């Protein structure tokens, strides 16, 4: 029950005004300057001829007020009053008449009867009932506004974004240009629907934003709310389902009724996987209440009037577990991936979050963007916020490169543990371990450059080596994965080479190397013995996905071969790391000495130490089978490569490249032996 509704009419305001007048009259009436004393003291003052003037009030207010003569006081006051009851009034009136006739009351006395207004009397008698009603209304409002919502279960919890809400616009969104472009079209349809309908276009009924956490899906929805200029209803998927059966479906109906009544409008459902998960999933065979809510959502979306101007926007981190009926055309027609930003996107995000933060002139945000591959918008915001906190903690005024460097380390590996004191032996082991990683990475032909090495403890790590690509990568070659395996095992190999006694510090490295090698065998088909076959399905958790259990789809013999191939890859990488460290033992020792002295080395210092290193020769060509002879014919040059080679512009190079391949030339002879298919 909405209490504000009662205050919209004039009745409640009239009642409150009358009550205020009554209270004011009481306050004004009591503020006459007379001090209340005992009745006996007033009668005694009259008998002693100490009064100068008397006012006797009868009727509803039985009160006697006296002004004392100069120099006379009762309880320190010259004006006092007292109450009387019953026949005392007649006795006081007779006494005052006698004193007045004797000339003992200088200014005389007055007797005035009082009678309270009937209207005021009625109001005062009704006041308790009015208070009871107000208390009842207040309690009812509290019951509905609290967690119980006794009278309002089936109502939607969606929040309507009003004009008073702080606006987010597309200018506040960076690093997701494609998603912004798609949603900008939604805004245009809501503002100019005739433009699209004139060419027979139908706006998507639903837009699904999906991607990793922290990439800005909810921020994009807030930007649509700020830009569209239409009613925007926001609700979380978990707000639909509660402890009572039927509540979720009722709330879905109520939400869409509100949206249709205010069309054109936008409905935003955050974390829709809470209600839109695949039906029948779970150990118990599904969740009836959630599935009933999903069924109602499907009906509401499918029943949209295309010209009604109501659009559903939803966000999720798990599009793979959503029900197929929810994703079909006609419901979520458009699915927009909001992925981690590339280098340019990270730079734009950093510029957005830099606003309002004093940054030193020598700070290069492009360098920060290059050092943070894989970071989401939330991660980058956290980096700048951590840098600002560190700057304030150091009593500095500007955020410099050192603070940003420390902030990145805190986001990647956690805060530095200054209280952890390591012995000299452990520190030396850690230095050789991290040096082994860095040295193997630097000597591998397909590995990314080493940006930083530290033996300072952070989080659960005693130290770490930062190996980052110079540009964003979206795929990985087999040789790059083999180099990664060698790099992961470089720390373990260094401990074995130098101390002949490995430690537990390589546990995480072994875990990652095993996972990478198993993926090469079972997912990517990067072994000759097993070939390009995918072994095993997705390990979908029964609580989250569709399957009750995961069964292996290959035999025990193949499983043994998989384990054997994984071991071969790990062993080959381990041996390669060992050989690199043996060949460059002097460089490793120099690196360890520098680490023990400085504890942290940057990219330039590392490059100076690694200058004598000679890269390992490239591996032999690999085609997946000895029966497939590698081609000696190089790939064609791209237009940009042709332009750089010939000194021509890319446009002319494109035209030249169109005729660069001689299609009349005989193809390379194929091997005589071919596998039987």
C-alpha positions in Angstrom: 0.0 0.0 0.0 1.4 3.3 -1.1 1.2 6.0 1.7 2.1 8.7 -0.8 -1.2 8.1 -2.6 -3.1 9.3 0.4 -1.2 12.6 0.5 -2.0 13.4 -3.1 -5.6 14.2 -2.2 -6.7 17.3 -0.2 -8.4 15.4 2.7 -5.3 14.3 4.5 -3.7 17.8 4.1 -6.9 19.4 5.6 -6.8 17.1 8.6 -3.1 17.8 9.2 -3.7 21.6 8.9 -6.5 21.5 11.5 -4.4 19.5 13.9 -1.5 22.0 13.4 -3.9 24.9 14.2 -5.1 23.2 17.4 -1.6 22.5 18.6 -0.6 26.1 17.8 -3.6 27.4 19.8 -2.6 25.3 22.7 1.0 26.5 22.5 0.0 30.1 22.2 -2.6 29.9 24.9 -0.1 28.4 27.3 2.6 31.0 26.6 1.1 33.9 28.7 4.1 34.4 31.0 2.4 33.1 34.2 4.2 30.5 36.3 2.0 27.7 37.7 2.3 27.3 41.5 0.3 25.6 44.3 -3.3 26.9 44.8 -2.7 27.4 48.5 0.1 29.9 47.9 -2.1 32.0 45.6 -5.0 32.0 48.2 -2.4 32.9 50.9 -1.2 35.8 48.9 -4.8 37.1 48.4 -5.4 36.8 52.2 -2.2 38.8 52.9 -3.1 41.6 50.5 -0.1 40.9 48.3 -1.9 40.9 44.9 -2.4 43.8 42.6 -4.7 42.3 40.0 -6.6 39.0 39.7 -8.1 37.1 36.7 -10.5 34.3 37.6 -11.5 32.0 34.8 -14.4 29.6 35.1 -16.0 27.0 32.9 -13.9 24.6 30.9 -10.7 26.3 32.1 -10.8 26.7 36.0 -7.7 28.9 36.6 -6.9 31.9 38.7 -4.1 34.3 37.6 -2.7 37.0 39.9 -0.2 39.8 39.4 1.7 40.5 42.7 2.5 43.9 44.1 5.9 45.4 43.7 8.4 43.6 45.8 6.2 40.6 46.3 7.1 37.2 44.8 5.9 33.6 44.9 8.7 31.1 44.0 10.6 34.0 42.6 7.9 35.1 40.2 5.7 38.2 40.1 3.0 36.6 37.9 1.6 33.2 39.0 -1.4 31.1 38.3 -3.1 28.1 39.9 -6.0 25.8 39.2 -9.0 25.2 41.3 -11.9 22.7 41.3 -15.6 22.7 42.1 -17.0 25.2 44.7 -13.5 26.8 45.2 -14.4 29.2 42.4 -17.4 30.6 44.3 -15.3 31.0 47.5 -12.5 32.8 45.6 -15.0 35.1 43.9 -16.5 36.1 47.2 -13.1 36.7 48.7 -12.0 38.8 45.8 -15.2 40.9 46.0 -14.5 41.6 49.7 -10.9 42.6 49.1 -11.9 44.8 46.2 -14.5 46.7 48.3 -11.9 47.1 51.0 -9.5 48.7 48.4 -6.9 45.9 48.9 -6.8 45.0 45.2 -5.4 48.0 43.5 -6.3 47.2 39.9 -9.4 45.1 40.6 -10.3 41.7 39.4 -12.1 40.1 36.5 -14.2 36.9 36.2 -14.5 35.4 32.7 -16.2 32.1 31.8 -14.5 30.0 29.0 -16.0 27.3 26.9 -14.0 25.3 24.3 -15.2 25.3 20.7 -17.3 22.3 19.7 -15.2 21.9 16.6 -12.0 21.8 18.6 -13.6 19.4 21.0 -14.6 17.0 18.2 -11.1 17.2 16.6 -9.5 16.4 19.9 -11.8 13.5 20.5 -11.0 12.2 17.0 -7.3 12.7 17.3 -6.6 9.3 18.8 -8.5 7.5 16.0 -6.6 9.5 13.4 -3.3 8.6 14.9 -4.3 4.9 15.0 -5.2 5.0 11.3 -1.9 6.7 10.4 0.1 4.1 12.4 -1.8 1.3 10.6 -1.0 2.8 7.2 2.6 3.1 8.2 2.8 -0.5 9.4 1.2 -1.7 6.2 3.7 0.3 4.1 6.6 -1.2 6.2 5.3 -4.7 5.6 5.2 -4.2 1.9 8.5 -2.3 1.7 10.4 -4.8 3.7 11.6 -8.3 2.7 8.2 -9.9 3.2 6.1 -7.9 0.6 3.0 -9.7 1.9 0.6 -7.9 -0.3 2.8 -7.4 -3.3 4.5 -10.6 -4.3 3.4 -10.7 -7.9 4.5 -7.2 -8.7 7.6 -6.6 -10.7 10.7 -5.3 -8.9 12.0 -3.5 -12.0 13.4 0.0 -11.5 12.3 2.7 -13.8 15.2 4.9 -14.8 14.1 8.5 -14.5 15.5 11.8 -15.6 16.9 12.4 -12.2 19.1 9.3 -12.5 22.8 10.2 -13.4 23.1 9.7 -17.1 25.5 7.4 -18.8 25.9 8.0 -22.6 27.7 6.2 -25.4 30.6 8.7 -24.9 31.3 6.9 -21.6 31.7 3.6 -23.3 35.1 2.8 -24.9 36.7 -0.3 -26.4 33.4 -1.8 -27.7 32.7 0.1 -30.9 30.9 -2.7 -32.6 28.5 -3.2 -29.7 27.9 0.6 -29.5 27.1 0.7 -33.2 24.5 -2.1 -32.8 22.9 -0.5 -29.8 23.0 2.9 -31.5 20.7 1.4 -34.1 18.2 0.4 -31.3 18.2 4.0 -30.1 17.5 5.3 -33.7 14.6 2.9 -34.0 13.0 4.1 -30.8 13.4 7.7 -31.8 12.6 7.4 -35.6 10.7 4.1 -36.2 9.2 5.4 -39.4 12.7 5.5 -41.0 13.0 1.7 -40.6 9.4 0.8 -41.3 9.5 2.7 -44.6 12.0 0.1 -46.0 10.2 -2.8 -44.4 12.8 -3.3 -41.7 11.9 -4.8 -38.4 13.8 -3.9 -35.3 15.1 -6.9 -33.3 12.7 -7.8 -30.5 15.5 -8.8 -28.2 19.3 -8.0 -27.9 21.5 -10.3 -25.9 24.9 -8.9 -24.7 27.3 -11.7 -23.8 30.9 -11.8 -22.8 33.4 -12.3 -20.0 32.7 -10.5 -16.7 33.9 -6.9 -16.5 33.7 -6.1 -20.2 31.0 -3.5 -19.9 27.7 -5.2 -20.7 25.7 -3.4 -18.0 27.5 -0.2 -18.8 26.3 -0.5 -22.4 22.7 -1.0 -21.2 23.0 2.1 -19.0 24.3 4.0 -22.0 21.2 3.0 -24.0 19.0 4.1 -21.1 20.8 7.5 -21.1 20.6 8.0 -24.8 17.2 6.5 -25.8 15.1 9.1 -24.0 12.3 6.4 -23.4 11.2 4.6 -20.3 13.9 2.2 -19.3 13.1 -0.7 -16.9 16.0 -2.5 -15.2 15.8 -5.7 -13.3 18.1 -8.6 -12.4 17.3 -12.2 -13.4 17.4 -13.3 -9.8 14.6 -10.8 -8.9 12.0 -12.9 -10.7 12.2 -16.1 -8.6 11.6 -16.2 -4.9 10.3 -18.7 -2.3 6.7 -18.7 -3.4 5.4 -20.7 -6.5 4.1 -18.6 -9.3 5.8 -15.4 -8.2 8.3 -15.3 -11.1 5.8 -15.7 -13.9 3.5 -13.1 -12.3 6.4 -10.6 -12.1 7.3 -11.3 -15.8 3.7 -10.5 -16.8 3.6 -7.4 -14.6 6.9 -6.1 -16.0 5.9 -6.4 -19.6 2.5 -4.9 -18.9 4.2 -1.8 -17.5 6.5 -1.7 -20.5 3.7 -2.1 -23.1 1.7 0.6 -21.3 4.6 3.0 -21.6 5.8 2.0 -25.1 8.2 2.8 -26.7 10.2 1.4 -23.8 13.3 -0.7 -23.1 13.4 -3.6 -20.6 16.9 -4.6 -19.4 17.4 -8.0 -17.6 20.8 -8.3 -16.1 22.3 -11.8 -15.5 19.4 -13.5 -17.5 21.1 -16.9 -17.0 19.6 -16.9 -13.5 16.1 -17.4 -15.1 16.9 -18.4 -18.7 19.0 -21.5 -18.1 18.4 -24.6 -20.2 15.2 -26.3 -19.1 15.6 -29.8 -17.5 19.2 -29.0 -16.4 20.4 -29.9 -13.0 20.8 -33.0 -10.8 17.1 -32.9 -9.8 15.9 -32.8 -13.4 15.3 -29.1 -13.5 13.7 -26.4 -11.4 9.9 -26.1 -11.9 9.5 -22.5 -10.6 12.4 -21.2 -12.7 11.2 -23.0 -15.8 7.7 -21.7 -15.3 9.2 -18.2 -15.1 11.2 -18.9 -18.3 8.1 -20.2 -20.1 6.3 -16.9 -19.2 9.2 -14.9 -20.5 9.2 -16.8 -23.8 5.5 -16.2 -24.2 5.9 -12.5 -23.5 8.8 -12.1 -25.9 7.0 -14.0 -28.6 3.8 -12.0 -28.2 5.4 -8.6 -28.8 3.8 -6.3 -31.2 6.5 -5.5 -33.7 5.3 -1.9 -34.0 4.9 -1.5 -30.2 8.4 -0.2 -29.7 9.2 -2.5 -26.7 12.7 -4.0 -26.8 14.3 -6.5 -24.4 18.0 -6.2 -23.7 19.6 -8.9 -21.6 23.2 -9.5 -20.4 24.9 -12.7 -19.4 28.3 -14.2 -18.8 27.1 -17.7 -19.8 25.3 -17.7 -23.2 26.2 -21.4 -23.6 23.7 -22.5 -20.9 20.7 -20.4 -22.1 17.7 -22.3 -23.3 17.7 -22.6 -27.2 14.1 -21.4 -27.3 15.2 -18.1 -25.7 17.9 -17.6 -28.4 15.9 -18.4 -31.5 15.1 -15.7 -34.0 12.0 -13.8 -33.0 13.1 -13.5 -29.4 16.8 -12.6 -29.1 17.2 -11.8 -32.8 20.5 -10.1 -32.2 23.4 -11.4 -30.1 26.2 -9.0 -29.5 29.6 -10.2 -28.2 31.2 -7.8 -25.7 34.7 -9.2 -25.6 37.9 -8.1 -24.0 39.2 -5.0 -25.7 42.2 -4.9 -28.0 45.2 -2.6 -27.6 43.4 0.4 -29.1 40.3 -0.3 -27.1 42.3 -0.5 -23.9 43.9 2.8 -24.6 40.4 4.4 -25.1 39.2 2.8 -21.9 42.2 4.2 -20.0 41.5 7.7 -21.4 37.9 7.5 -20.1 38.9 6.3 -16.6 41.8 8.8 -16.5 39.3 11.7 -16.3 39.4 13.4 -12.9 42.7 11.8 -12.0 45.9 14.0 -12.1 48.4 12.1 -14.2 52.0 13.0 -14.6 53.0 14.5 -18.1 55.4 11.7 -18.8 52.9 8.9 -18.4 52.3 7.0 -21.6 48.8 5.4 -21.5 49.6 3.6 -24.8 52.5 1.8 -23.0 50.1 0.9 -20.2 47.6 -0.5 -22.8 50.4 -2.6 -24.4 51.3 -4.0 -21.0 47.8 -5.1 -20.1 46.7 -7.7 -22.8 43.6 -9.6 -21.8 42.5 -6.9 -19.3 38.8 -6.0 -19.3 37.4 -2.6 -18.8 36.8 -3.3 -15.1 40.5 -4.4 -14.7 41.7 -1.2 -16.4 39.5 0.9 -14.2 40.9 -1.0 -11.2 44.5 -0.3 -12.3 44.0 3.4 -12.4 42.1 3.4 -9.2 44.9 1.4 -7.5 47.4 3.9 -8.9 45.4 6.8 -7.5 45.2 5.1 -4.1 48.9 4.4 -4.0 49.6 8.0 -5.0 47.4 9.3 -2.2 49.1 6.9 0.3 52.5 8.3 -0.7 51.3 11.9 -0.2 52.0 12.7 -3.9 49.9 14.9 -6.2 50.4 13.2 -9.6 50.0 9.6 -10.7 53.4 8.6 -12.2 54.7 5.6 -14.1 56.0 3.9 -11.0 52.5 4.0 -9.4 50.9 2.6 -12.6 53.5 -0.2 -12.7 52.8 -1.1 -9.1 49.1 -1.0 -9.8 49.4 -3.4 -12.7 51.4 -5.8 -10.5 48.7 -5.6 -7.8 45.9 -6.4 -10.2 47.9 -9.3 -11.8 49.5 -10.9 -8.8 48.1 -9.2 -5.7 49.7 -6.8 -3.2 53.3 -7.2 -2.3 53.9 -9.1 1.0 56.4 -7.0 2.7 56.1 -8.9 6.0 57.2 -12.2 4.4 60.9 -12.5 5.1 62.7 -15.1 2.9 66.0 -16.6 3.8 69.0 -16.0 1.5 68.8 -19.6 0.2 65.1 -19.4 -0.7 65.6 -16.0 -2.3 68.4 -17.5 -4.4 66.3 -20.5 -5.4 63.4 -18.1 -6.4 65.9 -16.0 -8.4 67.1 -19.1 -10.4 63.5 -20.3 -10.8 62.3 -17.0 -12.3 65.5 -16.6 -14.2 65.0 -20.0 -15.8 61.5 -18.9 -17.0 62.8 -15.7 -18.5 65.9 -17.2 -20.1 64.0 -20.0 -21.9 61.4 -17.5 -23.1 64.1 -15.2 -24.4 65.9 -18.0 -26.3 62.8 -19.6 -27.8 62.1 -18.5 -31.4 58.4 -18.1 -31.1 58.0 -16.8 -27.5 56.8 -13.4 -26.4 59.3 -10.9 -25.0 60.1 -10.7 -21.3 58.9 -7.4 -19.8 59.6 -7.9 -16.1 61.1 -10.2 -13.6 60.7 -9.9 -9.8 61.5 -12.1 -6.8 59.3 -10.0 -4.5 56.5 -12.0 -3.0 53.0 -11.2 -4.2 49.9 -13.1 -3.3 50.7 -16.8 -3.2 53.7 -16.4 -5.5 57.3 -16.0 -4.3 58.1 -14.2 -7.6 56.9 -14.0 -11.2 58.1 -13.4 -14.7 55.9 -11.2 -17.0 56.0 -12.4 -20.6 53.7 -10.3 -22.8 53.1 -10.1 -26.6 53.9 -6.8 -28.4 50.5 -6.9 -30.1 47.2 -8.6 -29.5 46.9 -12.3 -30.6 43.7 -14.2 -31.4 45.2 -17.5 -32.3 48.3 -19.6 -31.3 50.5 -21.8 -33.5 51.8 -25.2 -32.6 55.4 -23.9 -32.3 54.3 -21.1 -30.0 52.5 -23.6 -27.8 55.7 -25.8 -27.7 57.7 -22.7 -26.7 55.1 -22.0 -24.0 55.6 -25.5 -22.6 59.4 -25.0 -22.5 58.9 -21.6 -20.9 56.6 -23.0 -18.2 59.1 -25.7 -17.3 62.1 -23.4 -17.4 61.9 -22.7 -13.7 61.8 -26.4 -12.7 64.7 -27.1 -15.1 66.8 -24.3 -13.6 66.3 -25.7 -10.0 67.3 -29.2 -11.2 70.4 -27.8 -13.1 71.7 -25.6 -10.4 70.6 -27.2 -7.1 70.0 -30.8 -8.2 66.9 -30.7 -5.9 63.6 -29.2 -7.2 61.2 -27.4 -4.9 57.4 -27.3 -4.7 57.5 -23.8 -6.3 56.9 -25.3 -9.8 53.6 -26.9 -8.9 51.5 -24.3 -10.7 53.9 -24.3 -13.7 53.5 -28.1 -14.0 49.7 -27.8 -13.7 49.6 -25.2 -16.5 52.0 -27.2 -18.7 50.0 -30.4 -18.3 46.7 -28.6 -19.2 48.4 -27.0 -22.3 49.9 -30.3 -23.5 46.6 -32.2 -23.0 44.7 -29.5 -24.9 47.2 -29.9 -27.8 46.5 -33.6 -27.9 42.8 -33.8 -27.3 41.5 -30.5 -28.6 43.8 -29.1 -31.2 45.1 -32.3 -32.9 48.7 -31.3 -32.7 50.3 -34.8 -32.5 51.0 -37.0 -35.4 50.2 -40.3 -33.6 46.5 -39.3 -32.8 45.9 -36.8 -35.5 43.3 -34.1 -35.9 40.7 -35.7 -33.7 38.9 -34.2 -30.7 38.8 -36.5 -27.8 36.2 -36.0 -25.1 33.3 -33.6 -24.9 33.0 -30.4 -22.9 33.2 -31.0 -19.2 29.9 -29.2 -18.5 29.0 -29.2 -14.8 25.7 -30.9 -14.1 24.6 -28.0 -11.9 25.3 -25.4 -14.6 24.8 -27.1 -17.9 22.6 -29.6 -19.6 24.1 -33.0 -19.0 23.7 -35.1 -15.8 27.1 -36.7 -16.2 30.2 -36.5 -18.5 31.1 -39.8 -20.3 34.4 -40.4 -22.1 33.8 -41.0 -25.8 37.0 -42.9 -26.5 38.4 -46.3 -25.4 40.9 -47.1 -22.7 43.6 -47.8 -25.4 43.1 -44.3 -26.8 43.2 -42.8 -23.3 46.5 -44.5 -22.7 47.8 -43.1 -26.0 46.6 -39.6 -25.0 48.5 -39.9 -21.7 51.6 -41.1 -23.6 51.5 -38.2 -26.0 51.0 -35.7 -23.2 54.1 -37.1 -21.5 56.1 -36.9 -24.7 55.2 -33.2 -25.1 56.1 -32.4 -21.5 59.3 -34.4 -21.6 60.4 -32.8 -24.9 59.7 -29.3 -23.5 61.6 -30.1 -20.3 64.6 -31.3 -22.3 64.5 -28.2 -24.5 64.4 -25.9 -21.5 67.3 -27.8 -19.9 69.4 -27.5 -23.1 68.8 -23.7 -23.3 69.8 -23.2 -19.7 73.0 -25.3 -20.1 74.0 -23.4 -23.2 73.4 -20.0 -21.5 74.5 -20.8 -17.9 76.6 -17.7 -17.7 73.7 -15.5 -18.7 71.5 -17.2 -16.1 74.1 -16.5 -13.4 74.4 -12.9 -14.3 70.6 -12.5 -14.3 70.4 -14.1 -10.8 73.1 -11.7 -9.5 71.1 -8.7 -10.8 67.9 -10.1 -9.3 69.5 -10.6 -5.9 70.8 -7.0 -6.0 67.7 -5.2 -7.4 64.9 -7.7 -6.8 63.0 -6.4 -9.8 64.2 -5.9 -13.3 62.5 -4.0 -16.2 62.4 -4.7 -19.9 65.5 -2.6 -20.7 67.6 -4.1 -18.0 66.6 -7.6 -19.0 67.4 -6.9 -22.7 70.9 -5.8 -21.7 71.6 -9.0 -19.7 70.1 -11.2 -22.5 72.1 -9.6 -25.3 74.5 -12.6 -25.7 71.7 -15.0 -26.1 71.3 -16.7 -29.5 67.8 -17.8 -30.4 67.2 -21.5 -30.9 66.9 -22.7 -34.5 63.4 -23.1 -35.8 61.8 -26.5 -35.5 61.3 -28.7 -38.6 58.2 -28.2 -40.7 55.2 -30.1 -39.3 52.2 -31.1 -41.3 50.6 -33.6 -38.9 51.8 -36.6 -40.9 55.0 -37.9 -42.5 53.0 -38.7 -45.6 52.1 -35.1 -46.2 55.1 -33.4 -47.7 55.6 -29.8 -46.7 55.3 -27.3 -49.6 58.3 -25.3 -50.6 56.1 -22.6 -52.1 55.8 -19.6 -49.9 52.5 -17.8 -49.1 51.4 -14.9 -51.3 52.3 -11.4 -50.2 49.5 -9.3 -48.8 48.9 -5.8 -50.4 50.6 -4.2 -47.5 53.7 -6.4 -47.9 53.8 -5.8 -51.6 53.6 -2.0 -50.9 56.5 -2.2 -48.5 58.5 -4.4 -51.0 57.8 -2.4 -54.1 57.4 1.0 -52.6 53.9 1.3 -54.1 50.7 2.4 -52.4 48.5 -0.3 -50.9 45.7 0.4 -53.6 48.1 -0.2 -56.5 49.6 -3.1 -54.7 46.1 -4.7 -54.4 45.6 -4.5 -58.1 49.0 -5.9 -58.7 48.5 -8.8 -56.4 45.4 -9.8 -58.3 47.5 -10.8 -61.2 50.6 -11.9 -59.3 49.6 -15.5 -59.1 50.1 -17.5 -62.3 47.2 -19.9 -62.4 48.6 -21.7 -65.5 51.6 -22.9 -63.7 51.5 -26.6 -62.9 50.7 -27.5 -59.4 53.2 -29.2 -57.2 53.2 -33.0 -57.7 51.3 -34.7 -55.0 52.8 -37.7 -53.3 52.2 -41.0 -55.0 51.1 -42.8 -51.9 47.8 -41.5 -50.5 46.1 -42.8 -47.4 43.1 -45.0 -48.1 39.9 -43.1 -47.1 
